Each structure stands twice: as C-alpha cells, then as structure tokens.
Amino acid sequence: MSDENGTPATPAGSTPPAGPRPEPLRFFGTTWVHHDNGYTARRIAVAVGSLVAAAVSCLVLRFAYQGLQIAAIGSFVTLLMVVMFAVCSALAFRHTWDGFGKRPDPDRQASLRGLLAIGFVGSLLAYFFRSLTEAPGEKLHREEYETARKRHEQRATRRTGNPSKKRRRS
C-alpha cells in the first residue's frame, strides 16, 4: 500500500522499517525503488509531458521571434536573441543532464539560475531524453540509497550481542 506519490504507507500502530529510507523523486515518489505502483505509466507521462512542454515553449519562442521581426529592430539584435536562446538552451541541457548523475553545487546552481531560466527548452529536453531510459535522477538516488543500506547493514551486523556480557581475559 502506498500514497499517490508512491511513498510506502505504514499501517496504523506499526513502526516504520529500520534503516535508510529512499529519497522521493519528483513525479515518482519512491516508486523508483521497486518499479511498482505505476512507475512505467509515470515515466511515459513524464516523457510525453516534457516533450509537449518543450514543443509549446518553442511555439512561444517563435511568437517572440515574430514580435522582434514586426518591431523591425534590426537583424543584428534578432540574431543575437536567437543565438542567446540557442546557447542558453544547450548549456541548460548539459547542466540538467549532469545533475541526473551527481548532486549539483548549490552555489553554482544559484549563479546559473538566470541562464537556466532562459534555456528552459534545453532543461525540458534533457528531462525528456532521460525519462526514456529511467526516472530522471534515479541512477544517482539508487547509488546513494544502496550505499546507505550497505553502511546500515554493516553497522547492524557488527554489533551483535550485549557488550556488557562479554568475558574479559585476565
């Protein structure tokens, strides 16, 4: 049993299982752990949704381009705007794609906020391509979760028995 985000629900009166808990992913909750509770349907929905959002965004950018042409501000400024959106989209794609494999630096993330906002089409496309193979960020979260589980198991198996009942050698 789980809630709508895929987070495992615990029955009333019971304690949650010991050990590390998986970190929920956006749109997937914790369904990425066992690929259950509609994981495949969610991946399809995320892929289609991000592709549709990217297409609508390109349409909006097309309207902006037409607005620049109607304003007749000159070919240099129009070219500058097109190049700016293309470069920012490429950088946003790369930054978003790298973020699926390792945790981004918060300071760098804050300094790139404007660039990522301008290049939103690249971020949407990165989300689309990653969701074709896995939930975006699943690989990173799975590695961290498996490492935490192994560490927890090592700590739990190392402490066996009551240390005060050990016999001391004299």
LOGU-955146 format. One line per 2 residues: their letters; for each residue x, y, z of C-alpha. Coordinates in pm, 1 decimal. Layout:
A	X:Y:Z; ...
***
This chain:
MS	0.0:0.0:0.0; 127.0:348.9:-81.0
DE	1.0:702.2:-122.8; -41.0:890.0:-452.1
NG	329.9:982.0:-464.8; 437.4:620.2:-432.6
TP	561.8:665.5:-76.3; 516.2:341.7:118.1
AT	240.8:374.5:376.4; 283.6:214.3:717.0
PA	-20.3:57.4:886.3; -151.6:240.7:1191.6
GS	22.3:136.5:1510.7; 325.8:-16.8:1339.7
TP	675.2:121.6:1332.4; 845.9:202.8:1004.6
PA	1126.3:-34.6:899.4; 1470.6:35.5:1041.1
GP	1742.9:166.7:816.7; 1769.8:431.2:549.2
RP	1465.6:539.7:352.9; 1473.5:613.4:-19.8
EP	1453.3:977.2:-120.1; 1141.2:1050.7:-328.6
LR	1182.7:1177.4:-684.5; 963.0:1444.1:-840.5
FF	659.1:1282.9:-1011.8; 771.3:935.1:-896.9
GT	779.0:938.2:-517.8; 958.0:620.5:-411.1
TW	817.7:401.8:-690.5; 1164.8:404.8:-849.6
VH	1297.2:166.3:-582.2; 1098.5:-139.1:-693.7
HD	944.9:-0.2:-1015.8; 594.2:-52.8:-878.2
NG	269.8:145.1:-835.8; 252.3:279.7:-1190.2
YT	622.4:352.1:-1238.3; 610.8:276.4:-1611.7
AR	298.6:486.1:-1664.8; 459.7:773.4:-1475.3
RI	773.1:751.0:-1690.0; 563.1:760.9:-2006.6
AV	362.5:1055.8:-1871.4; 679.9:1245.4:-1776.1
AV	835.2:1181.1:-2118.9; 524.9:1293.2:-2306.7
GS	465.9:1587.7:-2074.3; 819.8:1721.8:-2102.3
LV	817.4:1682.1:-2480.9; 482.7:1863.1:-2509.1
AA	607.8:2138.3:-2277.3; 922.4:2176.0:-2490.7
AV	711.6:2197.4:-2809.6; 480.5:2460.1:-2657.6
SC	786.1:2651.4:-2535.5; 931.7:2652.6:-2885.8
LV	599.6:2785.6:-3014.0; 612.4:3067.2:-2758.0
LR	971.1:3146.2:-2862.7; 853.3:3153.6:-3224.1
FA	594.1:3416.4:-3130.3; 868.0:3617.8:-2958.1
YQ	1081.9:3594.2:-3272.1; 789.8:3714.6:-3485.6
GL	739.8:4001.8:-3242.5; 1100.6:4105.5:-3293.0
QI	1054.7:4093.0:-3669.0; 737.0:4301.4:-3650.8
AA	915.9:4556.8:-3432.7; 1183.8:4582.7:-3704.8
IG	1463.5:4629.9:-3453.5; 1725.9:4501.5:-3692.7
SF	1878.8:4176.0:-3796.9; 2171.7:4202.1:-3553.3
VT	1950.0:4211.4:-3242.7; 1729.4:3935.2:-3383.1
LL	2034.2:3718.6:-3449.6; 2166.5:3797.9:-3103.1
MV	1839.2:3682.3:-2942.9; 1833.9:3356.9:-3142.6
VM	2196.6:3279.8:-3054.8; 2133.6:3364.2:-2689.3
FA	1839.6:3122.0:-2664.4; 2031.6:2850.0:-2850.4
VC	2343.7:2879.8:-2633.0; 2145.5:2904.3:-2308.3
SA	1936.3:2602.6:-2407.9; 2248.4:2399.3:-2483.4
LA	2405.8:2496.2:-2151.2; 2082.7:2425.5:-1961.9
FR	2056.9:2083.7:-2129.8; 2411.7:1994.6:-2026.5
HT	2366.8:2124.6:-1671.1; 2037.3:1939.3:-1624.9
WD	2179.8:1619.9:-1775.5; 2483.5:1633.5:-1544.8
GF	2251.0:1693.0:-1249.0; 2098.0:1348.8:-1303.8
GK	2434.2:1183.5:-1233.6; 2573.3:1390.0:-945.3
RP	2448.0:1641.2:-694.2; 2486.1:1996.1:-826.1
DP	2683.3:2251.4:-626.3; 2430.3:2489.6:-462.3
DR	2649.2:2797.1:-518.9; 2695.4:2718.3:-887.9
QA	2323.5:2640.0:-916.5; 2237.0:2982.7:-775.0
SL	2475.7:3160.9:-1010.8; 2331.2:2979.9:-1314.4
RG	1966.4:3040.6:-1225.0; 1917.0:3311.8:-1489.5
LL	2089.7:3114.1:-1762.2; 1880.9:2805.9:-1680.4
AI	1562.9:3014.0:-1690.2; 1647.7:3143.5:-2037.3
GF	1744.6:2795.9:-2157.9; 1435.3:2622.3:-2021.9
VG	1381.8:2435.6:-2350.6; 1713.8:2256.9:-2302.6
SL	1616.9:2151.1:-1949.9; 1284.2:2015.8:-2074.4
LA	1456.3:1818.9:-2349.9; 1708.7:1674.0:-2103.3
YF	1418.3:1564.1:-1883.9; 1250.6:1403.3:-2187.5
FR	1557.3:1209.5:-2301.8; 1641.1:1086.7:-1950.9
SL	1285.0:970.2:-1887.9; 1310.5:741.6:-2191.8
TE	1556.4:518.6:-2001.6; 1482.7:581.8:-1631.9
AP	1318.1:819.5:-1391.3; 1526.4:1139.3:-1408.3
GE	1772.8:1117.4:-1119.5; 1701.0:750.5:-1045.8
KL	2058.0:632.9:-1102.2; 2201.5:887.3:-857.5
HR	1937.4:819.5:-593.6; 1974.4:441.7:-633.2
EE	2353.2:461.4:-583.4; 2311.8:676.1:-271.9
YE	2034.8:452.1:-135.9; 2233.0:130.4:-193.1
TA	2540.6:283.1:-27.4; 2333.6:392.0:273.6
RK	2174.5:45.8:301.0; 2513.7:-127.7:289.5
RH	2651.2:106.4:555.9; 2346.1:42.4:773.6
EQ	2378.2:-335.4:734.0; 2748.2:-322.9:822.0
RA	2676.2:-125.4:1138.0; 2386.7:-352.9:1234.1
TR	2579.5:-679.8:1185.9; 2890.6:-553.4:1363.7
RT	2701.1:-502.3:1688.8; 2588.3:-847.2:1793.4
GN	2520.3:-945.2:2149.4; 2533.6:-747.7:2469.3
PS	2881.2:-596.1:2517.7; 2847.9:-596.9:2898.0
KK	2819.3:-979.3:2899.2; 3148.9:-1032.9:2721.9
RR	3409.4:-1225.4:2915.6; 3720.8:-1033.8:2994.4
RS	4054.6:-1205.8:2960.3; 4264.9:-1182.0:3268.5
***
